């Protein structure tokens, strides 16, 4: 039967008007116009579900052989088969000269798009043939061949078979979307998508193209059937041609596989990878780490801004995400990229030593009034320390001195923010939600940052700075031990906001693991584990993350366990994260309740975490900033005696 315009998998409605009289099964070849396809597919024209429905489209050819036919198919059914035949006589299956059956589940289940059927048949130029399509499924869901009701110059007749309604075949003025021997831009995946499973649309993006200046997202609809040319951000399409972002361009181009510009990009990115190291103890880990490094590089702008992802809500630079990327770049030998991120942090630091929650990628400032987040004052000094430890020794002190004013302002603000209990004030954490009391997602990074800053100061001979920040770190560490540890490092000190995956920030490579952290990691992981195998950022009763697991939060535990000697557990968690890579090998931000990648892919934060975990599992863990030895505080008792320091940090705490 015919279908009106609709979007699968919604129910397709009948359109039974304007039907022409039946035409004969055969046409005179001499009078037929050469016609081998049309591309319009805005209407679901005909149901093709067996045994009562099928469709056919007349065509002619100039060549002598058919190697491939394609149709625009929409299916609400996830299982079953679709068969395409080339027939000499439309109503006679015995006249078929070629037949190919595809499985809907192999196509990815329900979805829509161009489906290509490889065939092999000799044909006679100028002769009229019929492209016949029929599907079978046990599901009560529509499967339709799409096309257009508009005029298509030179086209031949389309046919609908509905045994129950018409009693057989009926001719239409509508024209079905199809190609015979499609080449170049007619191949799916170039200007039009291949069949896209509905499940793939849970993600906003699936990959990245880059020329190291501009970046372009690969949309899920154009990732189906594609793959990266190994060691690059050049995409190999189902047609065999390549899509890449040429140097100096802002939009991608489709080129032949031996295009010099694309080949040059592949060569350059492979050389970049070879100049560093790609970690991993298994082939899967190394493949994921390689893709993660290339994606992180694609998210890094020339000015050092590091985009969280490449979709509008993520196309900003967060100090937190950039810190992890800088650490991963530094640890894998990509010093220039790591330093560029830190230099951007120095340029975008606010006068008081803090950072906006995020900035536009041109560094011009925040995109909105989102509240700034104090954890950046810990993450940036920690990342600077990680860079320094991995940097070539020759000029690293000189380069550190250029960053040191940023570190001083950040650490002084962090130290000055601590209250009488040794804890920082309430601030939005990595959830980007405010709390009314101190949260572990801020306190733990600040502790890492203060220890990192103190060690950097000592290395540059700034003894006063080093001692001031060590004192602050001691008080913060004591405050965390007194207020967070008894609660198992829950999200907030008031105990009202549940477990938080940020408990992992108390472990290496951020902080030396305090006594009892192992139990807190175990209990928190169990509390946050979801049926899909990943973990939620937290279980705050006042805010639900739903059924979505976050790959970054899950990776926190892999990194923490790899740093506390539980390599086997870390490896199992990493295996789960890697199992959620999409068809291009990219790591998504989230995994939905059905276990499918969702949101954006790649996410730079997850990429960097996977690289750091892979390094740790192969025996090259990131170092942890040294904690100062405990000292007794005098003169006020408790956690008092903490003056607030300005950007210059002239004051020192009163200690003995």
N, C-alpha and C positions, 0 to 999 in steps of 0.2 A: 504494500500500500504506500501511498505518498505521504510525506511528512511535511508539516509546516516548519518555518524557521524556529529553531530552539537551541538550547545549550544542554548537551549531555552532562551528567546522567539524569537530568530532569525528564519527566515523561514527555515523549514527543507526541504532538497532537496531529490529528488527521487533517489533510487538505485534499478535498475531493472535488474541487471545482476546476473548470477550465480544461478538461481533459479532451484531447483530440481523438478522432476516430482511429481505430487500429490501422497500422500500416502492415504491408506484407513482410514476411520474414527476411526476404532477400532484397537486395538493391542492385541496380544495374551499375556495374563497376565503371563503365565508361562515363556515366553521368555523375558519379559521386565525386564530391570535392575531397581533396586530400585532407584528412583530419585525424590527428593523433593525440589530441588532448586539450583540456582547458583547465584553468587554475582556480576559478572562483568556487568558493565552498561555504557560502554564508548560510545555506539552507540544508537542513537534514531532509533529503528528498525521499529516499526509499528505504523501508525496512528490508533487511536482507536475511532475516532469521528463517532457517529451515523449520519445517518443511513447506510452509505455506508462502514464504516470501523470498524473493530474489530480485536482482536487477541486472540490467545489461546496457551497454553503450556501444553503438556502432562506431567504427573507426576505419580508416584506411592508412596505408603506409607507402613510403617511397622506397624503403630498403627491402632486403630479402631475408632478414633474420630478426627475430625478437629475442632480446636478452633480459628484459626487465619491464614490468608494468607497475604503476603505482596508483593508488586510490586514496581519497580523503575519507577516512573511516572514523566514526564515533561510536563508542561502545559503552553502555552502562553495565554490561556483563563483564565479569573478571575472568571467567573461564569459558572454554569452548574453542572452536576453531573457525577460521575464515578461509574459504577457498576461492581462488581466482582462476578462471579458465579463459583460454582463447578458443572461441568456437567459430566454425564456419557457418553453422546454422544455430540461430539463437536458442531455439527450443529443443535442440537435440544434443544431449550430453555426449553422445557417441561421435559427434563431429568435432570434439575438442582436439586441438593440435598441441596444446600445452596446458598443464594444470599444476598449481602449487597451493599447498595448504599450510597455513601458519597457525600457531597456537596462541590464543589470547593471553594466557598466563605468561608465555615466553615474551610477549610484547610488553608485559608489565601489568596486565590486568585491565581494568576499565580505564578509558582515556579517549583521546582523539588526536588525529593528525594524519600525515601522509604515511601510508603503509606501502612498502616496496616488496613486490613479489618477484624473485628471480625466476625466469622461465627460459626455455630454449626451444625455439620453433622456427622452421623455415616458413616464409610467407611470400605471397606474390604481390608485387607493387601494384597499387591501384585497386586491389580487391577489397571488398567490404568484409570486415570481421567483427566479432562481438566480444567485448570484454564482459564476462559474466562473473557475478559475485554472489556468494551465498555463505551464510554463517550458521553454525549450530551451537546451541548452548542449552543447558538445563535450567538456567536462571531466567526468571521472568523480568528481564531487563532489555531495553531497546538496543539494537545494533543497526546503525544506519549508514548508508552511503550518501555523502554530502555532495552538493553541487549548487547550481544557481537556477533561478527562474527567469533570469534576464536573457536577452538575446545574445547568442554567441555566433558571430558571423562565420559562415562556412561549416557550421557544425552539422553533425548527423543526428539521428534520432536516439533518444534514450528510452529505455523500456523498464516497466515495473511489472513484476509477477506477484499477483496476490490471488491464490487459488480460491480462498474463501469469499473474497469480495468481488473480484472480477471474473473468477472462473478460469483464470489463466493470465496471459500476457496483455499489457496495455501500453500503447505508445504515448510519449509525453513531448511537450515542447521544452520542458526543463532539460538541463544539460548537466550530466554528472561530472564531478571533478576527477580527472585521471590524466595520466601520462603514459605514453608508449615509448619505450627506449629513452627514458629521461636522461638528459646529459646536462653538465654545467649547473646553472642556477635552477634547473628543473629538479635536480636531485634534492631529496629532503635533507634538512639540516643546513642548507645554505641560505636561501631567502625565505623558505618556509620550513616549519619544524617537522621532524619525523613524528611518528605517533608518540604522544606524550602520555604516560600513565598518570592517572589522577593523583596517585600517591606522590609523584615527583613534585606536584604543585604545592606540597606542604612547605617547600623551601622558596625563598625569594630569589636567591642567587645560587649558582652551582660551581662557579669557578671564576678565574680572572685572566684577562689578557693585559699585557703591559709592554710599553716601550721604555720603561724606567722614568718617564716623565708623566705620561698619562696612563690611566687605567680604565679598563672597560670590563663590566661584569658579563659573565656567560650566564644567560638566563636558563632556567631548567628546561624550557622548551627547545633550546638549541644545544643542550648537553647530551640528549639522548643519542646513543650510538656513537658519540664522539669520544676522543681520548687525547690526552696531551702527547705531543712528540716528546719522548723521554728526555728529562733534564731541561725542560723549557716550559714557557707559557704560550707556546704555539699549539693550536688545537687542530688535531687531525679529524676531519669530518667523515661521516659515513660514506660520502662520495669518494673519499681518498684524497680530496684536495685539503688545503690548510686554511685556517682562519687565524689571522694575527693582527696585532696593532702596529702598523709600520712606524718606523722612526719619524718623528715630527707630525704624526697624524693624531687625531682625536677620535677617530672611528675606525673600526676594524675593516679588513679587506679579506676577501676569499681569493686565494691564489693557487697555482699549481704547486705540487709538493716540492719541486726543486727551485722554487722562487728564490733568487739570491738574497733578497731582503729578509725573508723568513729564515732561510738557512743561516744567515749571519746572526740572527737573534738566538737561534738554537745553539750555535757554536759559542756565542758569548756567555749565555747562561750556564752552559756546561763548564766552561772555564771558570766561572765564578764559583760554582759548587766545588770544583776540584781545588780551588785555592784555599778552601776551608776543609771542614770534615762533616760527613753525613753520618750521624751516630745510629746505633741500633745493633742488637744482638741477633736479630732475625731478619730475613728478607722483608717481611711485612713492616717491621719497625724502620728499617732503612728507607723503604719506599715512602712511608708516611713522613719520615723526617725530611727526606728530600723535597717532597711536595710542600711540606710546611715551610721550609726555608724559602722556596721559590715564591710561595704565596705571601709570606711576610715581606719579602723584597718587593713584591708587586704593590703591597699596601703602604710601603714607605715612599714618601714624596721627596723630591730633591732637597727641600728645605729642612728635612728631618721630621716633619709631621708624620705620625704613624696612624693610619686610619684603622678603626676597629674592624670594619668590614666594608664591602663596597655595595651598599644600598643606602638610599638617602638618610634613614635614621641612624646609620652607623658610620657615615662618611665624615667623621670628626676624629680629632686626636685627643685621647684620654691619657693623662700622665701615667695612670696605672697600667693600661695596656702597653703603652710605649716602654715602660720600665721592664716588663717581662720580655718584650721583643729585644730590647737592648741587651739584656742578660743572655738571651739565646744566641743572638748574633755574636756577641763577644766570646761566648763559650765554644762556638764552632769556628772561630778564626776569622770572622767577618768584622774586623775592628772598625773599619770606616763607617759601616752602617750603624753599629752600636753608638759610636761617638756622635754621629749626626743626630740621632734621637736625643741624646743628652744635651747637645748644643741647642736644639730646638726647645728643650725644657728650660734652659737658661734664658732664652729669648722671650719665652712666654710666662715666666715666673712673675707674679704680682709683686708690687713694691714691698709688701709686708712679708714676703717669703713664701706665700701660699700659691696655689694654682686654681684656676677655674676648673670646674668638673670636666670640661672638654672645650676645645677650641676649634674654630674653622681651620681647614687644612692650609689656608694661606697664612695662618698665624695672626689674623687680624682681631681675634677675640672670640668670646663665646657666642654661640648661635642663638642663645636664648637666656632666660633668667634662671636657669637651673642652679640650685644652690651649690656652691663650691664644696669640695670634699677634702677633709684633712688628711686622709690616708696617703695622698700624693706626697706629703712631706716626709713620709717614710719610704715609699716606693722609689722615689727618684734618687735619694742618697744611697739606698741599697743597690739600685741598678748602677749607679756611678762606681760604687765599690766593686761590684761584679765586673764591670768593664775594666777597671784598673787592674784587678788581679789577673785578668786574661790578656791585657794589652802588651804589645812588644815593649820590652824594658827600655829601649833606647831613649825615647822622648816622652815616656808616659807621665813623668813627674811634671814636665813643662805643660803638657796638655791638661793634666789634672789641675794645675794652678789656674788655668783659664775657666775651669768649671767650679773651682773652689768657692768663689763668692756665692754661687747658687746653693751649694751645699751648706755654707755657713748660714745663710738666711733661712733655709728650710729647717735646719736642725735647731737653730735658735728659736724659731717660732714653735716647733714641736716641743722643745724643752719648756718654753714659757707657757704653753697651753696646759701643762699638767696641774691638776688641782691638789688640794691638801691630801687627798687619798692617793696621789701619785698617778691618777688616771687622766686621760684627755677628756675634753668635754664631749657631749653628744654631737655627732656629726653624721651626715649621710655616709654610708659605707659603700662597698662595691655593689650592693643591691640598688644603690642610688635612691634609698629611702631613708628618711630621717628617723632617729630614735630619740627618746627623751632622756636616756641615760647612756653612759659610755658603752660602746660596742667593741667586740673582739676584732671585727673587721677593720677597725681603725687603730686600736691599741697595739695589736701584734705588728702591723707594718711600721708603726712609729718606733717600736722597740728595735726592729731590724734596722731602721734608718738611723736612729741615734747611735747604735753600736757601729754601723758602717761609717757614719760621719766621724765618730771619735777615732776610729782606726785611720781614716784618711788624713785627719788633722795631725795625728802623731807621725805619719809617714812624711808629711810636709814640714814637720818641726813646729807645728802650732800647738804647743803643749797646753796653753790656757784653754783653747777651744776643746781640745781632746778631753781634758779633765772635766770641763763643764758639762759636756755631753755624756761622759761616762756617769757622772753624778745623776743626770736626768734619767739615763737608762736604768741605773740601779733603782731609783724611786719608781719608775714605771714598771720594772720587772717585779718589784715588791708589791705594787698595787695590783698587778695582774694575778700574782700568786695569792693575794689576800681575797680578792673579790671575784675573779673569774674561775680560778682553779677549783674551788669547792663546788662550783656549779657544773663542772665538766666542760668549762670554756663555752658555755652557752652564748647566745648572741649578745645579750646585754646583762649588766650586773644586777638588774632588778629581777632577773629570772623569769620575766613575763613573755619573752619572745623566742623561746624554744632553742633548738639546736641550730648550729650554723657551720657550714663547710669551711668557714674561715678558721676553725680550730686548727686546720693544717698550716696556717701561717705561724703557728708557734713551733713548728718543726723546721729542721734544715730544708732548704738552704737559706731560710729566713732567720731563724733563731735556734739557738741550742735548745734541744728538747728538754723541758723541765720534767721533774719527777711526776709520774702519773699521766703523762701525756698519751702514752700508748693506750691506756684504758679509755681515755676521752675520745681518741680517734676511733677506736673500735665501736664504742657505743653511739657516737654521732653518725658514723657510716651506716650502722644498722638502722638508726632512726630515720635517716634520709633516703635509704635505698628504695627505689621504685620498682614496680613489677617489670618494667622494660629493661632493668639491669643497671641503669644509671642512678645518679643521685640528684636530688633537688638541692638548690643552694641552702635551704633551711626549711624548718617547719613552724615558723612563726604563726601562732593561732590567729593573729590579726591580718595575715596576708598569705594567700595561697598561690603557689607556683603551679598548681594543677598537676596534671600527669606528665609534665615535661621535665625530662632530665637535662641538666646543663653539662655539656662536655667539659667546660672549664672547671666547674665545681667537682665533677667526678675525677678529673685529672689532679686536682689538689691532693686527693688522697693517695694517688699513685706516686706523686712527688714526695709527699710526707713519708710514706712507707719506704720508698727507695732511700730516703735520707736517714731512716731510723733502723736500717738493717733488715727490713722485711721485704726482701727483693721479690720473693715468689708472689706475695700479695700485690705488690706494686705491678708486677708483670701481668697478673690476671686482670687488674683494673685497666691497665693500658690496653690489653687485648680487647676489652669491651669497647673502649673508646675507638680503637682502630677499626673495629667491626662496623662502626657507624659511618665510616667514610663513604661519600657518595660515589656515583659512577665514574667521576673524574678523579677520585682519590682525595677529595677535599674534606676537611673536618668541619662539620656544622656547628653552629652555636648550640642548638638544642636537638633533642630527640623526642618525638612525640609519643603518646601512649601506645601507639601501634608499633613503636620501635623504628620509625622512619626519620631520616634527617629532616630538620625543619629550620625555619628562620633563615639566617644567612650562612653561606658556605663559600669561602672559608671564613673563620673567625680568627683574627690574628692572635688573640689571647690564648685560645686553645692550641693553635699552631706552636706558639712559643713553649707552652707547658709540655707538649708532646716531645719537643726537641730536648728539653731539660730532663724529662723522665728517661728518654732513650739514652742520653749521656750517662745518667746515674746508673742505669741498668747494665751498661757496658763497662762500668768501673771508673767513670770520669765524672763523679758528682760535682755539682757546684759547691764551692766553699761557703761557709757560714760566717758572717761577721762575728768577731770575737766579743763575748760578753765580758764586761769588766769584773774583777773580783769584788766580792761583797765588801762593803765598808759600813761601819756603824754611823748613823746619823745622829748628831748631837744638837743641842741648843733649842729644841722645841718639841722633841718627841714626835712619834708617829711619822707622818709624811710631810710635815710642815717645812717652813723655811725655804720655799721655792719662789724666788722673785721672778717676775716675767721679764724676759730679756727682749730687747729690741733687735733690729736687723743686724746691728753691729756686735751684739753679744758682749758688752763690756763687763757685765756683772758676773760674779761666780757664786755658786752655792756655798753655804757655810757648812763645811764638813771637816772631820778629822780623820 
